Structure formats: structure tokens, C-alpha cells
Amino acid sequence: MCALGGIPPIQHQEIWLVYLMVLRVFRINARISKNYELRIGNG
């Protein structure tokens, strides 16, 4: 059943969810920093 070196599928899903959460937070932070830079540049 397990093809990836004996890693249980549940643990694999948790790693994937953490990866997605990190990506989402990173995108949100990038968007906020862009808006912040635009505000400083215009002000």
C-alpha cells in the first residue's frame, strides 16, 4: 500500500496541508507588502 518509503498517507496529507498554508500566508504577506510599498511611494 505505502509506496513512499513507508510514510503513512495521513502524515503525507498533513505535510501537504502545512505546505498549502505556508504558501497562502506567503502570498498574503507579499500582497500586503506590495500595498505598503505603494502607499509609502505615493505618500
MMTF fields as JSON, N, C-alpha, C and O atoms, coordinates in Angstrom:
{
  "mmtfVersion": "1.0.0",
  "mmtfProducer": "UNKNOWN",
  "numBonds": 171,
  "numAtoms": 172,
  "numGroups": 43,
  "numChains": 1,
  "numModels": 1,
  "chainsPerModel": [1],
  "groupsPerChain": [43],
  "chainIdList": ["A"],
  "bondAtomList": [4, 2, 8, 6, 12, 10, 16, 14, 20, 18, 24, 22, 28, 26, 32, 30, 36, 34, 40, 38, 44, 42, 48, 46, 52, 50, 56, 54, 60, 58, 64, 62, 68, 66, 72, 70, 76, 74, 80, 78, 84, 82, 88, 86, 92, 90, 96, 94, 100, 98, 104, 102, 108, 106, 112, 110, 116, 114, 120, 118, 124, 122, 128, 126, 132, 130, 136, 134, 140, 138, 144, 142, 148, 146, 152, 150, 156, 154, 160, 158, 164, 162, 168, 166],
  "bondOrderList": [1, 1, 1, 1, 1, 1, 1, 1, 1, 1, 1, 1, 1, 1, 1, 1, 1, 1, 1, 1, 1, 1, 1, 1, 1, 1, 1, 1, 1, 1, 1, 1, 1, 1, 1, 1, 1, 1, 1, 1, 1, 1],
  "groupList": [{"groupName": "MET", "atomNameList": ["N", "CA", "C", "O"], "elementList": ["N", "C", "C", "O"], "formalChargeList": [0, 0, 0, 0], "bondAtomList": [1, 0, 2, 1, 3, 2], "bondOrderList": [1, 1, 2], "singleLetterCode": "M", "chemCompType": "L-PEPTIDE LINKING"}, {"groupName": "CYS", "atomNameList": ["N", "CA", "C", "O"], "elementList": ["N", "C", "C", "O"], "formalChargeList": [0, 0, 0, 0], "bondAtomList": [1, 0, 2, 1, 3, 2], "bondOrderList": [1, 1, 2], "singleLetterCode": "C", "chemCompType": "L-PEPTIDE LINKING"}, {"groupName": "ALA", "atomNameList": ["N", "CA", "C", "O"], "elementList": ["N", "C", "C", "O"], "formalChargeList": [0, 0, 0, 0], "bondAtomList": [1, 0, 2, 1, 3, 2], "bondOrderList": [1, 1, 2], "singleLetterCode": "A", "chemCompType": "L-PEPTIDE LINKING"}, {"groupName": "LEU", "atomNameList": ["N", "CA", "C", "O"], "elementList": ["N", "C", "C", "O"], "formalChargeList": [0, 0, 0, 0], "bondAtomList": [1, 0, 2, 1, 3, 2], "bondOrderList": [1, 1, 2], "singleLetterCode": "L", "chemCompType": "L-PEPTIDE LINKING"}, {"groupName": "GLY", "atomNameList": ["N", "CA", "C", "O"], "elementList": ["N", "C", "C", "O"], "formalChargeList": [0, 0, 0, 0], "bondAtomList": [1, 0, 2, 1, 3, 2], "bondOrderList": [1, 1, 2], "singleLetterCode": "G", "chemCompType": "PEPTIDE LINKING"}, {"groupName": "ILE", "atomNameList": ["N", "CA", "C", "O"], "elementList": ["N", "C", "C", "O"], "formalChargeList": [0, 0, 0, 0], "bondAtomList": [1, 0, 2, 1, 3, 2], "bondOrderList": [1, 1, 2], "singleLetterCode": "I", "chemCompType": "L-PEPTIDE LINKING"}, {"groupName": "PRO", "atomNameList": ["N", "CA", "C", "O"], "elementList": ["N", "C", "C", "O"], "formalChargeList": [0, 0, 0, 0], "bondAtomList": [1, 0, 2, 1, 3, 2], "bondOrderList": [1, 1, 2], "singleLetterCode": "P", "chemCompType": "L-PEPTIDE LINKING"}, {"groupName": "GLN", "atomNameList": ["N", "CA", "C", "O"], "elementList": ["N", "C", "C", "O"], "formalChargeList": [0, 0, 0, 0], "bondAtomList": [1, 0, 2, 1, 3, 2], "bondOrderList": [1, 1, 2], "singleLetterCode": "Q", "chemCompType": "L-PEPTIDE LINKING"}, {"groupName": "HIS", "atomNameList": ["N", "CA", "C", "O"], "elementList": ["N", "C", "C", "O"], "formalChargeList": [0, 0, 0, 0], "bondAtomList": [1, 0, 2, 1, 3, 2], "bondOrderList": [1, 1, 2], "singleLetterCode": "H", "chemCompType": "L-PEPTIDE LINKING"}, {"groupName": "GLU", "atomNameList": ["N", "CA", "C", "O"], "elementList": ["N", "C", "C", "O"], "formalChargeList": [0, 0, 0, 0], "bondAtomList": [1, 0, 2, 1, 3, 2], "bondOrderList": [1, 1, 2], "singleLetterCode": "E", "chemCompType": "L-PEPTIDE LINKING"}, {"groupName": "TRP", "atomNameList": ["N", "CA", "C", "O"], "elementList": ["N", "C", "C", "O"], "formalChargeList": [0, 0, 0, 0], "bondAtomList": [1, 0, 2, 1, 3, 2], "bondOrderList": [1, 1, 2], "singleLetterCode": "W", "chemCompType": "L-PEPTIDE LINKING"}, {"groupName": "VAL", "atomNameList": ["N", "CA", "C", "O"], "elementList": ["N", "C", "C", "O"], "formalChargeList": [0, 0, 0, 0], "bondAtomList": [1, 0, 2, 1, 3, 2], "bondOrderList": [1, 1, 2], "singleLetterCode": "V", "chemCompType": "L-PEPTIDE LINKING"}, {"groupName": "TYR", "atomNameList": ["N", "CA", "C", "O"], "elementList": ["N", "C", "C", "O"], "formalChargeList": [0, 0, 0, 0], "bondAtomList": [1, 0, 2, 1, 3, 2], "bondOrderList": [1, 1, 2], "singleLetterCode": "Y", "chemCompType": "L-PEPTIDE LINKING"}, {"groupName": "ARG", "atomNameList": ["N", "CA", "C", "O"], "elementList": ["N", "C", "C", "O"], "formalChargeList": [0, 0, 0, 0], "bondAtomList": [1, 0, 2, 1, 3, 2], "bondOrderList": [1, 1, 2], "singleLetterCode": "R", "chemCompType": "L-PEPTIDE LINKING"}, {"groupName": "PHE", "atomNameList": ["N", "CA", "C", "O"], "elementList": ["N", "C", "C", "O"], "formalChargeList": [0, 0, 0, 0], "bondAtomList": [1, 0, 2, 1, 3, 2], "bondOrderList": [1, 1, 2], "singleLetterCode": "F", "chemCompType": "L-PEPTIDE LINKING"}, {"groupName": "ASN", "atomNameList": ["N", "CA", "C", "O"], "elementList": ["N", "C", "C", "O"], "formalChargeList": [0, 0, 0, 0], "bondAtomList": [1, 0, 2, 1, 3, 2], "bondOrderList": [1, 1, 2], "singleLetterCode": "N", "chemCompType": "L-PEPTIDE LINKING"}, {"groupName": "SER", "atomNameList": ["N", "CA", "C", "O"], "elementList": ["N", "C", "C", "O"], "formalChargeList": [0, 0, 0, 0], "bondAtomList": [1, 0, 2, 1, 3, 2], "bondOrderList": [1, 1, 2], "singleLetterCode": "S", "chemCompType": "L-PEPTIDE LINKING"}, {"groupName": "LYS", "atomNameList": ["N", "CA", "C", "O"], "elementList": ["N", "C", "C", "O"], "formalChargeList": [0, 0, 0, 0], "bondAtomList": [1, 0, 2, 1, 3, 2], "bondOrderList": [1, 1, 2], "singleLetterCode": "K", "chemCompType": "L-PEPTIDE LINKING"}],
  "groupTypeList": [0, 1, 2, 3, 4, 4, 5, 6, 6, 5, 7, 8, 7, 9, 5, 10, 3, 11, 12, 3, 0, 11, 3, 13, 11, 14, 13, 5, 15, 2, 13, 5, 16, 17, 15, 12, 9, 3, 13, 5, 4, 15, 4],
  "groupIdList": [1, 2, 3, 4, 5, 6, 7, 8, 9, 10, 11, 12, 13, 14, 15, 16, 17, 18, 19, 20, 21, 22, 23, 24, 25, 26, 27, 28, 29, 30, 31, 32, 33, 34, 35, 36, 37, 38, 39, 40, 41, 42, 43],
  "secStructList": [7, 7, 7, 1, 6, 6, 7, 7, 2, 2, 2, 2, 2, 2, 2, 2, 2, 2, 2, 2, 2, 2, 2, 2, 2, 2, 2, 2, 2, 2, 2, 2, 2, 2, 2, 2, 2, 2, 2, 2, 2, 2, 7],
  "xCoordList": [0.843, 0.0, 0.882, 0.683, 1.845, 2.68, 3.815, 4.594, 3.9, 4.932, 6.106, 7.211, 5.884, 6.935, 7.67, 7.454, 8.517, 9.414, 8.706, 9.265, 7.491, 6.795, 6.197, 5.938, 5.97, 5.326, 3.816, 3.269, 3.131, 1.683, 1.003, 1.484, -0.098, -0.772, -1.276, -1.329, -1.649, -2.168, -1.073, -1.314, 0.13, 1.236, 1.529, 1.83, 1.441, 1.705, 0.686, 1.052, -0.572, -1.602, -1.323, -1.495, -0.896, -0.615, 0.507, 0.428, 1.547, 2.658, 2.145, 2.534, 1.263, 0.719, -0.114, -0.025, -0.938, -1.767, -0.891, -1.165, 0.153, 1.058, 1.705, 1.856, 2.09, 2.714, 1.751, 2.146, 0.478, -0.515, -0.725, -0.843, -0.771, -0.972, 0.193, -0.015, 1.414, 2.589, 2.532, 2.821, 2.155, 2.055, 1.025, 1.264, -0.135, -1.2, -0.723, -0.925, -0.089, 0.399, 1.447, 1.473, 2.319, 3.369, 2.762, 3.217, 1.728, 1.088, 0.426, 0.527, -0.254, -0.932, 0.103, -0.113, 1.217, 2.258, 2.84, 3.11, 3.035, 3.579, 2.609, 3.025, 1.306, 0.308, 0.301, 0.24, 0.365, 0.35, 1.604, 1.52, 2.745, 3.986, 3.936, 4.445, 3.326, 3.201, 2.357, 2.746, 1.211, 0.343, 1.077, 0.945, 1.844, 2.576, 3.6, 3.722, 4.336, 5.329, 4.664, 5.184, 3.505, 2.802, 2.371, 2.462, 1.901, 1.473, 2.661, 2.546, 3.792, 4.973, 5.446, 5.83, 5.414, 5.859, 4.953, 5.436, 3.648, 2.711, 2.715, 2.522, 2.931, 2.882, 4.198, 4.34],
  "yCoordList": [-1.204, 0.0, 1.26, 2.152, 1.334, 2.53, 2.437, 1.484, 3.427, 3.404, 4.308, 4.105, 5.304, 6.294, 5.943, 6.583, 4.956, 4.648, 4.436, 4.764, 3.895, 3.574, 4.782, 4.727, 5.879, 7.053, 6.853, 6.626, 6.931, 6.766, 7.897, 9.029, 7.624, 8.65, 9.809, 10.945, 9.537, 10.599, 11.641, 12.843, 11.167, 12.098, 12.883, 14.076, 12.217, 12.878, 14.0, 15.083, 13.75, 14.779, 15.961, 17.112, 15.687, 16.787, 17.666, 18.893, 17.043, 17.821, 18.683, 19.844, 18.109, 18.841, 20.03, 21.121, 19.812, 20.907, 22.022, 23.2, 21.66, 22.678, 23.463, 24.681, 22.749, 23.401, 24.414, 25.531, 24.014, 24.927, 26.14, 27.264, 25.917, 27.037, 28.023, 29.236, 27.502, 28.379, 29.186, 30.382, 28.529, 29.245, 30.361, 31.476, 30.053, 31.058, 32.253, 33.402, 31.982, 33.072, 33.891, 35.117, 33.201, 33.91, 34.85, 35.982, 34.374, 35.223, 36.426, 37.546, 36.195, 37.301, 38.328, 39.531, 37.861, 38.791, 39.568, 40.763, 38.911, 39.599, 40.676, 41.775, 40.358, 41.337, 42.538, 43.683, 42.273, 43.367, 44.229, 45.457, 43.607, 44.377, 45.219, 46.34, 44.692, 45.481, 46.717, 47.822, 46.546, 47.689, 48.69, 49.901, 48.185, 49.05, 49.884, 51.088, 49.236, 49.963, 51.008, 52.114, 50.663, 51.627, 52.836, 53.975, 52.578, 53.685, 54.593, 55.816, 53.998, 54.802, 55.588, 56.753, 54.935, 55.611, 56.78, 57.826, 56.616, 57.693, 58.78, 59.955, 58.401, 59.38, 60.102, 60.97],
  "zCoordList": [0.0, 0.0, 0.0, -0.824, 0.913, 1.007, -0.012, -0.001, -0.883, -1.915, -1.562, -2.065, -0.702, -0.426, 0.862, 1.891, 0.818, 1.933, 3.258, 4.305, 3.247, 4.481, 5.179, 6.381, 4.452, 5.056, 5.004, 3.925, 6.138, 6.124, 5.355, 5.393, 4.661, 3.868, 4.724, 4.252, 5.982, 6.843, 7.079, 6.967, 7.405, 7.641, 6.359, 6.412, 5.22, 3.951, 3.721, 3.265, 4.031, 3.868, 4.788, 4.389, 6.004, 6.936, 6.392, 6.462, 5.853, 5.287, 4.133, 4.004, 3.285, 2.142, 2.62, 2.058, 3.676, 4.194, 4.757, 4.53, 5.483, 6.031, 4.895, 4.981, 3.816, 2.666, 2.042, 1.711, 1.884, 1.304, 2.208, 1.72, 3.514, 4.444, 4.348, 4.336, 4.281, 4.187, 2.898, 2.9, 1.785, 0.512, 0.606, 0.143, 1.216, 1.318, 2.146, 1.754, 3.293, 4.157, 3.409, 3.511, 2.649, 1.921, 0.884, 0.725, 0.175, -0.835, -0.18, -0.681, 0.947, 1.636, 2.099, 1.958, 2.645, 3.109, 1.937, 2.063, 0.804, -0.374, -0.84, -1.207, -0.826, -1.26, -0.315, -0.762, 1.001, 1.982, 1.814, 1.86, 1.624, 1.484, 0.209, 0.193, -0.866, -2.103, -1.845, -2.223, -1.208, -0.915, -0.015, -0.192, 0.941, 1.862, 1.087, 1.311, 0.17, -0.615, -1.496, -1.649, -2.084, -2.924, -2.096, -2.553, -0.877, -0.022, 0.305, 0.237, 0.656, 1.003, -0.224, -0.114, -1.4, -2.621, -2.976, -3.409, -2.797, -3.141, -2.075, -2.389, -0.819, 0.254, 0.391, 1.253]
}
